[in-house]
Amino acid sequence: MFSKILIANRGEIACRVIRTARRLGIRTVAVHSDADAAALHVAMADEAYAIGPAPAAESYLRGDLVLEAAKRAGAEAIHPGYGFLSENASFADACAEADIVFIGPPPDAIRAMGGKSEAKALMERAGVPLVPGYHGDDSSASLLAKEAERIGFPVLIKASAGGGGKGMRVVEDSGAFQSALDGARREAKAAFGDERVLIEKYLARPRHVEVQIFADRSGEAVYLFERDCSIQRRHQKVIEEAPAPDLPADLRAAMGEAAVAAAKAIGYEGAGTVEFLLDEDRRFYFMEMNTRLQVEHPVTEFITGLDLVEWQLIVAAGGNLPLRQEELSIDGHAIEARIYAEDADRGFLPSTGTLRRLDFPQAGPHVRIDAGVRAGDTISVNYDPMIAKLIVWDRDRAAAVRRLEAALTEVRVAGVASNVDFLRRIATHPAFRGADLDTRFIDRHGDGLKPSRSGADDAVLATAALFVLLDRKSAAEKASRRSADPWSPWNRADGWRLNDEGRADITLRDEDGRHVVPVRYRRDGGYRLSLPRGEMPVEGALESDGALTAVLDGVRKRVVVDRSGDMLTLFMEGGACVLHLVDAVQAADREGGEGRLAAPMPGKIVAVLVAEGQAVRKGEALVVLEAMKMEHTVAAPADGTVARLPFGVGDQVEEGADLVGFEASEGGEA
């Protein structure tokens, strides 16, 4: 076994590898960009080396800098994690030349599966069933358009060199093909440095089922069962589970054996995942092979009781697989939910900012948290917006789903938008509970996955107003104790009046506008609030951990509240609610006026599709913004005219920057 390894990655996977290495008595070396100098994986490792600026292309993707750090540290091996250099055959070659073990498959195996087109051709020769499509070398637009017509719409355009949903477009008809192809190529080029694409028939309601395989240097290979990864948004996985629900034993064995055969055909070593599409008739088709550990590997670990990183280290050090196929078995059911910094209600736009609060449920035999960040860390535009993975286990799927629902209620994220409430809505949806799964689950159940609350209701407004009142009272009491006359009535913030009942207004703002909550101070220390649905008596107390014990109209509740300046994040029973406290002297909201189309997040302009003075129709694409390795199209909100284009292709823009000056035509709604 190794005595020291370097982890060429960041975030939760780097932390995950460090934990296993520490348990095995192996010293660890971290590498980091300038932006990650204070990151969690750096703090956990025994040593750490800076390798470049924040952009991944100048740091984590620089194999030469990673190898230089490994040599300086005296590391015997490099664990690439997933993403970055994990499927880079040239980097694996460079490791071998430097006499450093690459903890992954041989370079030739990576090459064999590195391009989707080449991999599909190899699988076709091996007799593995494929989805109808075109995987040839000629990727000219004219030929691809003809192949799409031959295959029949809808079709799926996929980046040949990558995964994770990047460089992928669904095309419903020939009229939309060229623009989809252009977008897929741009995204593939930006994410993988390779604009080649392939085309496949878009199956109606497929499930995404993948098989975890392991192989050693002696040629032995096993499958560690399968995972269902059908719950996806933008072709990226959101919730994964193992084993796949409602999969007959003979089908499980057939898929596992096909995956092992694929691995043996390319002389595979280490951990890998063979991904299949499973149609409604339970026919499976090869999609691709990921020649690395997967993000969702913890669900496999939960149902097998194994540590897959430990297996990786054993195999990379020349050891044999610890178990044979007949010694492997499934115990219970596990589900993983990926917690992202993104706004699920705004098209899953990634969110950036500082994690002011980050609470997770207590880890134990039923719950596991894999996180690469802490409260106080920053989610930036430079890397994937994943915050953590929440993994639960129980004796069967129904119990595991209940575990997931309960665990998600204990996750609190403040400072950035998160998908936690969206995950809860999936977990409680009848179709998910009934295991009615397919890759378009989120699209099909879109209406049922929207938040039940529309704007701030009376309970939210009352809770927020009560928190503000108690917070002001607490601040006033502290100030009074520090003053020369702590007993002066002028230091009080309880609405005291000599011969009258105190009154005040609390003004709060959310996306729906302003909400003015008139307050009357009761002589017993409580308050009476005037709310949209009537008056409500309230009282409560602040706790030391930022929680609020609130009694609303006689009903006692405990609510966690995070305050940062004028922004309040309330973690209510129905999910997180964000409100802004409006100062009484503010003349108006600091919000943009009409005629603006602002950047939803920081990013780079990759396409300007219109010209100044051009007339456009509602929904027409105007500008394409790239952020967090994904493209976001800014469209015309109404029929109108492009009045101004302040930015060009290649320009970096900040969140809120005016991307397009727009004038709606008469009768239009800008």
C-alpha positions in Angstrom: 0.0 0.0 0.0 1.1 3.6 -0.5 2.5 5.8 2.3 1.6 9.1 0.7 -0.8 10.1 -2.1 -1.8 13.4 -3.7 -5.4 14.2 -4.4 -5.7 16.2 -7.7 -9.1 17.5 -7.0 -11.2 19.7 -4.7 -14.5 19.7 -2.9 -16.3 16.8 -1.4 -14.4 14.1 -3.4 -11.0 15.4 -2.2 -12.3 15.3 1.4 -13.8 11.8 0.8 -10.4 10.4 -0.4 -8.6 12.1 2.5 -10.9 10.4 5.0 -10.3 6.9 3.6 -6.5 7.5 3.3 -6.4 8.7 6.9 -8.2 5.6 8.1 -5.6 3.4 6.2 -2.7 5.3 7.7 -1.8 7.0 4.3 -0.6 10.6 4.4 -2.3 13.0 2.0 -1.3 15.9 -0.1 -3.8 18.5 -1.4 -3.4 20.9 -4.3 -5.4 24.0 -4.6 -6.0 27.1 -6.7 -5.5 30.5 -5.2 -9.3 30.7 -4.7 -9.2 27.5 -2.6 -6.3 28.3 -0.3 -8.6 28.1 2.7 -10.8 25.3 1.4 -11.9 22.3 3.5 -9.8 19.8 1.6 -6.7 21.9 2.1 -7.4 22.1 5.9 -7.9 18.3 6.1 -4.8 17.2 4.2 -1.4 16.7 5.8 0.3 18.9 3.2 -1.0 21.4 0.6 0.5 23.0 -2.5 -0.8 26.0 -4.5 -0.9 25.3 -8.2 -2.3 28.4 -9.9 -5.1 31.0 -10.3 -8.8 30.3 -9.7 -9.8 29.2 -13.2 -9.6 25.4 -13.4 -7.8 25.7 -16.8 -4.9 27.5 -15.0 -4.8 25.2 -11.9 -6.6 21.9 -11.5 -6.5 21.1 -15.2 -2.7 21.8 -15.3 -1.3 18.3 -15.2 2.2 19.5 -15.2 1.7 21.6 -12.1 -0.1 18.7 -10.3 2.9 16.4 -11.1 5.4 19.0 -10.0 3.5 19.2 -6.6 3.5 15.4 -6.3 7.2 15.3 -6.9 8.0 18.0 -4.4 5.8 16.2 -1.8 7.3 12.8 -2.5 3.8 11.3 -3.3 3.8 7.8 -4.7 0.4 8.1 -6.3 -2.2 10.6 -7.5 -5.9 10.1 -7.0 -7.7 12.3 -9.6 -11.2 12.1 -8.0 -13.8 12.8 -10.7 -13.9 15.6 -13.2 -10.7 17.6 -14.0 -7.9 15.1 -14.9 -9.7 11.9 -13.9 -10.3 10.8 -17.5 -7.3 12.4 -19.1 -5.2 9.7 -20.7 -2.3 12.1 -21.4 -2.1 12.9 -17.7 -2.2 9.2 -16.9 0.7 8.7 -19.4 2.6 11.6 -17.7 2.2 10.0 -14.3 3.7 6.7 -15.6 6.6 8.6 -17.1 7.2 10.3 -13.8 7.1 6.9 -12.0 4.0 8.0 -10.0 1.0 5.7 -9.9 -2.2 7.1 -11.4 -5.1 5.7 -9.3 -7.3 4.9 -12.1 -7.5 2.7 -15.3 -4.6 2.4 -17.8 -4.3 5.2 -20.3 -5.4 3.0 -23.2 -8.6 2.1 -21.4 -9.3 5.8 -20.8 -8.8 6.4 -24.5 -11.0 3.5 -25.5 -13.9 5.0 -23.6 -12.9 8.6 -23.6 -14.8 9.5 -26.8 -18.5 8.5 -26.8 -18.4 7.8 -30.5 -15.3 5.5 -30.3 -16.7 3.8 -27.2 -20.0 3.1 -28.9 -18.2 1.6 -31.9 -16.2 -0.6 -29.6 -19.4 -1.8 -27.8 -21.1 -2.4 -31.1 -18.3 -4.7 -32.1 -18.6 -6.4 -28.7 -22.3 -7.0 -29.3 -23.6 -4.6 -26.6 -26.9 -3.1 -27.7 -26.8 0.6 -28.6 -29.4 3.4 -29.0 -30.0 4.1 -32.7 -27.8 7.0 -33.7 -24.8 8.4 -35.5 -21.3 8.0 -33.9 -19.1 8.6 -37.0 -16.0 10.8 -37.4 -17.6 13.2 -39.9 -19.2 15.9 -37.7 -20.0 18.4 -40.4 -23.2 20.3 -39.8 -24.7 19.1 -43.1 -24.1 15.5 -42.4 -25.3 15.6 -38.8 -28.5 17.3 -40.0 -29.1 14.5 -42.5 -28.4 11.8 -39.9 -30.9 13.5 -37.6 -33.5 13.3 -40.3 -32.6 9.6 -40.9 -32.8 8.7 -37.2 -36.0 10.7 -36.8 -36.9 13.5 -34.4 -36.7 14.0 -31.5 -32.9 13.5 -31.3 -30.3 14.1 -28.7 -27.0 15.9 -29.5 -24.2 14.9 -27.1 -20.6 16.0 -26.7 -18.4 13.2 -27.8 -15.7 13.9 -25.3 -17.5 14.6 -22.0 -20.4 14.1 -19.7 -22.4 15.7 -16.9 -25.0 17.1 -19.2 -22.6 19.6 -20.8 -22.7 19.9 -24.5 -26.1 18.2 -24.7 -29.2 19.3 -26.4 -32.6 17.7 -27.1 -33.9 18.7 -30.6 -37.6 18.3 -31.3 -37.6 19.2 -35.1 -35.3 20.1 -38.0 -35.9 23.8 -37.6 -34.2 23.9 -34.2 -31.4 21.6 -35.2 -28.7 24.1 -36.3 -29.0 26.4 -33.3 -29.0 23.4 -30.9 -25.9 22.0 -32.7 -24.1 25.4 -32.4 -24.9 25.6 -28.7 -23.8 22.0 -28.0 -20.5 22.6 -29.8 -19.8 25.8 -27.9 -20.5 24.2 -24.6 -18.5 21.1 -25.4 -15.5 23.2 -26.5 -15.6 25.2 -23.3 -16.0 22.2 -21.0 -13.8 19.6 -22.7 -11.7 21.4 -25.3 -13.4 19.3 -28.0 -16.4 20.3 -30.0 -17.2 16.9 -31.6 -20.7 15.6 -31.0 -22.8 12.5 -31.8 -26.5 12.1 -32.3 -28.9 9.5 -30.8 -32.5 8.8 -31.0 -34.2 10.5 -28.0 -36.1 7.7 -26.2 -39.6 8.5 -24.9 -39.4 7.5 -21.2 -36.0 5.8 -20.5 -34.5 5.1 -17.1 -30.8 5.8 -16.6 -29.4 2.7 -14.9 -25.6 2.4 -14.4 -23.5 -0.5 -13.2 -20.5 -0.1 -10.9 -17.7 -2.3 -11.9 -14.2 -3.0 -10.5 -11.3 -4.8 -12.1 -7.7 -5.6 -11.0 -4.4 -6.1 -12.8 -4.9 -9.9 -13.0 -7.9 -9.5 -15.2 -10.5 -10.3 -12.6 -13.6 -8.1 -12.7 -16.9 -7.8 -10.7 -20.0 -5.7 -10.8 -21.1 -4.1 -7.5 -24.7 -3.9 -8.7 -26.5 -1.0 -10.2 -27.8 2.5 -9.5 -30.8 4.3 -10.8 -29.9 7.9 -11.8 -33.1 8.8 -13.7 -33.9 12.0 -11.7 -32.1 14.6 -13.7 -32.2 18.3 -14.6 -30.4 19.6 -17.7 -29.2 16.0 -18.2 -27.3 16.2 -14.8 -28.2 13.8 -12.0 -30.1 15.1 -9.0 -31.1 12.0 -7.0 -29.6 8.6 -7.3 -30.4 5.3 -5.6 -29.2 1.7 -5.3 -30.3 -0.8 -6.1 -32.5 0.3 -9.1 -36.1 -0.1 -8.1 -38.2 -2.9 -9.7 -35.3 -4.5 -11.5 -35.7 -8.3 -11.9 -32.8 -10.4 -10.8 -32.2 -11.8 -14.3 -32.1 -8.3 -15.8 -29.7 -7.1 -13.0 -27.4 -10.0 -13.8 -27.5 -9.4 -17.5 -26.7 -5.7 -17.2 -23.9 -6.5 -14.7 -22.4 -9.2 -16.9 -22.5 -6.8 -19.9 -20.7 -4.2 -17.9 -18.0 -6.6 -16.8 -17.6 -7.8 -20.4 -17.2 -4.2 -21.5 -14.5 -3.6 -18.9 -12.6 -6.8 -19.8 -12.7 -5.9 -23.5 -10.5 -2.9 -22.9 -8.2 -4.3 -20.2 -9.7 -2.2 -17.5 -8.4 -1.7 -14.0 -9.9 0.0 -11.0 -13.3 1.6 -10.5 -15.6 2.3 -13.5 -19.2 2.8 -14.3 -21.0 1.5 -17.4 -24.1 3.5 -18.1 -27.2 2.2 -19.8 -30.6 3.4 -20.8 -33.5 1.1 -19.9 -36.6 1.5 -22.0 -40.2 0.7 -21.0 -39.9 -2.8 -22.4 -36.9 -3.4 -20.1 -34.4 -3.5 -23.0 -31.1 -1.9 -22.1 -28.8 0.1 -24.3 -25.2 1.1 -23.7 -24.7 4.9 -23.3 -21.1 5.3 -22.1 -18.5 4.2 -19.7 -17.1 6.6 -17.1 -13.5 5.5 -16.4 -13.5 6.9 -12.8 -15.3 6.9 -9.6 -18.8 8.5 -9.8 -20.3 11.2 -7.7 -23.0 8.8 -6.7 -20.7 6.0 -5.4 -21.8 6.4 -1.8 -25.2 4.7 -2.5 -23.2 1.6 -3.7 -21.1 1.8 -0.6 -24.1 1.9 1.6 -25.8 -1.2 0.1 -22.6 -3.3 -0.1 -20.8 -2.1 3.1 -17.6 -1.5 1.1 -15.3 1.5 0.8 -14.8 2.0 -3.0 -11.9 4.4 -2.5 -10.1 1.8 -0.4 -10.7 -0.7 -3.3 -9.2 1.8 -5.7 -6.1 2.1 -3.5 -5.7 -1.6 -3.2 -6.0 -2.2 -7.0 -3.7 0.7 -7.9 -1.1 -0.7 -5.5 -1.2 -4.0 -7.4 -3.5 -5.9 -5.1 -6.3 -8.3 -6.1 -10.0 -7.5 -5.7 -10.9 -8.1 -2.1 -14.1 -10.0 -3.0 -15.3 -12.3 -5.8 -18.7 -11.9 -7.5 -20.4 -14.6 -5.5 -19.3 -12.9 -2.3 -21.1 -9.6 -3.1 -24.6 -9.0 -2.0 -27.1 -6.2 -1.6 -28.2 -5.0 1.9 -31.1 -2.5 2.0 -31.7 0.6 -0.1 -29.8 3.9 -0.3 -30.6 7.2 -1.9 -28.4 10.2 -2.6 -29.6 13.8 -3.1 -27.2 16.3 -4.5 -27.4 19.7 -2.8 -26.5 22.4 -5.2 -26.2 26.2 -4.9 -28.8 26.9 -7.5 -32.3 28.4 -7.9 -34.5 25.5 -8.9 -37.5 27.9 -9.4 -35.5 30.1 -11.9 -34.4 27.4 -14.4 -31.8 25.9 -12.0 -29.5 29.0 -12.3 -26.4 28.4 -10.3 -26.0 30.8 -7.3 -22.8 32.4 -6.0 -22.0 33.9 -2.6 -20.9 33.1 0.9 -22.4 30.2 2.8 -23.5 32.1 5.9 -25.3 29.1 7.4 -24.9 25.4 6.6 -26.7 22.9 8.8 -26.9 19.1 8.1 -28.6 16.3 10.0 -26.5 14.2 12.4 -24.5 11.5 10.5 -24.9 7.9 11.6 -25.8 4.4 10.4 -28.7 5.8 8.4 -27.4 9.2 7.2 -24.2 10.2 5.6 -23.0 13.7 4.5 -20.3 14.2 1.9 -19.4 17.9 1.9 -16.5 19.9 0.6 -17.5 23.2 2.1 -18.3 24.7 5.4 -20.2 27.7 6.7 -18.2 30.8 5.7 -16.9 29.3 2.5 -17.7 30.9 -0.9 -19.5 29.3 -3.8 -17.8 31.0 -6.8 -18.4 31.0 -10.6 -15.1 29.0 -11.1 -16.3 25.5 -10.1 -19.3 23.2 -9.9 -22.0 24.6 -7.6 -22.3 21.4 -5.5 -22.5 22.1 -1.8 -22.8 18.5 -0.5 -24.3 15.1 -1.0 -26.9 13.8 1.5 -27.1 10.0 1.5 -29.6 7.9 3.4 -30.0 4.1 4.0 -32.7 1.9 5.3 -33.9 -1.7 5.1 -36.1 -1.1 2.0 -36.9 1.7 -0.5 -40.0 3.0 1.3 -38.1 3.4 4.5 -35.2 5.0 2.7 -37.5 7.6 1.1 -38.9 8.5 4.5 -35.4 8.9 5.8 -34.6 11.2 2.8 -37.7 13.3 3.5 -36.8 13.7 7.2 -33.1 14.4 6.6 -33.8 17.1 4.0 -35.9 19.0 6.6 -32.8 19.3 8.7 -30.7 20.9 5.9 -30.4 24.6 6.1 -28.5 26.7 3.6 -28.3 30.5 3.8 -26.2 33.0 1.8 -26.9 31.4 -1.6 -29.9 29.9 -3.2 -30.1 26.1 -2.9 -32.2 23.3 -4.3 -33.0 21.8 -0.9 -36.7 22.6 -1.0 -36.9 21.3 -4.6 -35.3 18.0 -3.4 -37.9 17.8 -0.7 -40.7 18.3 -3.2 -39.3 15.4 -5.3 -38.9 13.2 -2.2 -42.5 13.7 -1.3 -44.0 13.4 -4.8 -46.3 10.4 -5.2 -44.6 9.4 -8.4 -41.2 9.3 -6.7 -42.6 7.4 -3.8 -44.1 4.9 -6.2 -40.7 4.5 -8.1 -42.3 5.8 -11.3 -39.0 7.0 -12.7 -37.6 8.1 -16.0 -35.1 10.7 -17.2 -37.8 13.3 -17.8 -39.4 12.9 -14.4 -38.7 16.6 -13.5 -40.2 17.8 -16.9 -43.2 15.6 -16.6 -44.0 16.5 -13.0 -43.0 20.2 -13.3 -46.2 21.6 -12.0 -46.3 19.2 -9.0 -42.7 20.2 -8.1 -43.3 23.9 -7.9 -43.4 25.5 -4.4 -46.8 25.4 -2.8 -46.3 28.8 -1.3 -46.8 31.8 -3.7 -45.1 34.7 -2.0 -45.0 35.4 1.7 -48.2 34.3 3.5 -49.4 35.5 6.9 -47.3 32.9 8.8 -44.1 34.0 7.0 -44.8 37.7 7.4 -45.7 37.2 11.1 -42.6 35.2 11.8 -40.3 37.6 10.0 -41.9 40.7 11.7 -41.7 39.0 15.2 -38.0 38.2 14.6 -37.3 41.8 13.6 -39.1 43.1 16.7 -37.3 40.7 19.1 -33.9 41.4 17.4 -34.4 45.1 17.8 -35.4 44.7 21.4 -32.3 42.5 22.1 -30.1 45.1 20.4 -31.7 47.9 22.4 -31.2 46.0 25.7 -27.6 45.4 25.0 -27.0 49.1 24.1 -28.9 50.1 27.2 -26.7 48.0 29.5 -23.7 49.8 28.0 -25.2 53.3 28.4 -24.7 55.8 31.2 -28.4 55.4 32.2 -29.5 51.8 31.5 -33.0 52.5 33.1 -33.9 55.3 30.8 -37.2 54.7 29.0 -35.7 56.1 25.8 -33.4 53.1 25.6 -36.4 50.7 25.3 -37.5 49.1 22.1 -40.8 47.6 23.3 -43.1 50.4 22.1 -43.5 51.9 25.5 -45.7 54.9 25.7 -46.8 56.9 28.8 -50.5 56.8 28.1 -50.9 55.0 24.8 -50.3 51.7 23.0 -47.1 51.8 20.9 -47.4 51.3 17.2 -44.9 50.7 14.4 -44.7 49.4 10.8 -42.4 46.6 9.7 -41.8 46.7 5.9 -40.6 43.6 4.2 -39.9 42.9 0.6 -39.8 39.7 -1.5 -40.0 38.9 -5.2 -43.7 39.8 -5.2 -43.1 43.3 -3.8 -43.5 45.1 -0.5 -45.5 44.0 2.5 -46.2 46.5 5.2 -47.0 44.9 8.6 -48.5 47.3 11.1 -47.6 46.4 14.7 -49.3 47.3 18.0 -47.2 46.6 21.1 -49.2 44.8 23.8 -48.6 45.7 27.5 -47.9 42.1 28.3 -44.8 42.2 26.1 -46.4 40.6 23.0 -47.5 42.2 19.8 -50.6 42.3 17.6 -49.9 42.3 13.9 -52.2 43.4 11.0 -51.7 40.9 8.2 -53.4 40.4 4.9 -55.9 37.9 6.3 -56.5 39.7 9.6 -55.0 40.5 12.9 -52.8 38.0 14.7 -51.4 38.1 18.3 -47.8 37.0 18.4 -45.0 36.6 21.0 -41.8 34.7 21.3 -38.1 34.6 22.3 -34.8 34.5 20.5 -32.5 31.6 21.2 -28.7 31.6 21.2 -28.3 29.6 18.0 -30.3 32.1 16.0 -33.6 30.2 16.3 -36.8 31.8 17.1 -39.5 30.3 19.4 -42.6 31.9 18.0 -46.2 31.8 19.3 -48.4 32.8 16.4 -52.1 33.1 17.3 -51.6 30.6 20.1 -49.6 28.0 18.1 -46.0 27.5 19.2 -43.3 26.9 16.5 -39.5 26.9 16.4 -38.1 28.6 13.4 -34.4 29.0 12.4 -33.7 32.5 11.1 -30.5 33.7 9.4 -30.0 37.5 9.2 -27.4 39.2 7.0 -27.9 43.0 6.8 -31.4 43.5 5.6 -31.8 40.0 4.3 -33.7 37.4 6.4 -33.8 33.7 5.5 -36.5 31.9 7.4 -36.4 28.1 7.5 -40.1 27.4 7.7 -42.0 24.1 7.6 -42.7 24.5 3.9 -39.1 25.5 3.0 -36.7 28.4 3.1 -38.2 31.9 2.6 -36.1 35.0 1.9 -37.3 38.5 2.8 -35.6 41.8 2.9 -36.2 44.3 5.6 -36.9 47.7 4.1 -35.7 50.7 6.0 -38.5 53.3 6.7 -36.5 56.1 5.1 -35.8 54.3 1.8 -37.4 56.2 -1.0 -37.7 53.2 -3.3 -36.5 49.7 -3.8 -33.1 49.3 -5.4 -34.4 47.4 -8.3 -34.0 47.7 -12.0 -36.5 49.5 -14.1 -38.1 48.5 -17.4 -36.1 48.1 -20.5 -33.3 46.0 -18.9 -32.3 42.4 -19.4 -29.8 41.7 -16.6 -27.3 39.0 -16.2 -28.7 36.4 -13.8 -25.2 35.6 -12.5 -21.6 36.4 -13.3 -20.3 34.9 -16.5 -18.9 35.4 -20.0 -20.7 36.4 -23.2 -20.3 33.6 -25.7 -22.7 34.7 -28.3 -24.6 37.8 -29.4 -27.4 36.7 -31.7 -28.9 40.1 -32.6 -27.9 43.6 -33.6 -28.8 47.0 -32.2 -31.9 48.3 -33.8 -33.1 44.8 -34.7 -36.8 43.9 -34.2 -37.3 40.7 -32.4 -40.2 38.5 -31.3 -41.1 37.4 -27.8 -38.9 34.4 -26.8 -36.3 35.1 -29.4 -32.7 34.4 -28.2 -30.7 37.6 -27.8 -27.5 36.8 -25.9 -25.9 33.6 -24.6 -24.1 33.8 -21.3 -21.7 31.0 -20.1 -21.4 30.5 -16.3 -20.3 27.5 -14.3 -19.6 25.6 -17.5 -23.2 25.9 -18.6 -24.9 28.2 -21.1 -27.8 30.5 -20.3 -29.8 32.1 -23.0 -31.3 35.6 -22.5 -34.5 35.9 -24.5 -36.8 38.7 -25.5 -39.5 39.2 -22.9 -41.9 40.5 -25.5 -42.1 41.7 -29.1 -39.8 44.7 -29.4 -36.5 46.2 -30.5 -33.0 45.8 -29.3 -32.0 49.3 -28.4 -28.5 48.7 -26.9 -25.9 45.9 -26.7 -23.3 47.0 -24.2 -21.2 43.8 -24.3 -19.6 41.7 -27.0 -18.5 38.1 -27.3 -15.8 37.3 -24.8 -16.7 40.0 -22.3 -16.9 39.1 -18.6 -20.0 40.5 -16.9 -21.1 40.7 -13.3 -24.5 39.6 -11.9 -27.1 42.2 -12.6 -25.2 43.8 -15.5 -27.5 45.1 -18.3 -26.9 42.7 -21.2 -29.5 44.2 -23.5 -31.3 47.5 -23.7 -34.8 46.5 -24.8 -37.8 48.5 -26.0 -41.1 46.6 -26.0 -43.4 47.4 -28.9 -46.7 49.1 -28.3 -48.9 46.8 -26.4 -46.0 44.5 -25.4 -45.0 43.7 -21.8 -41.3 44.2 -21.2 
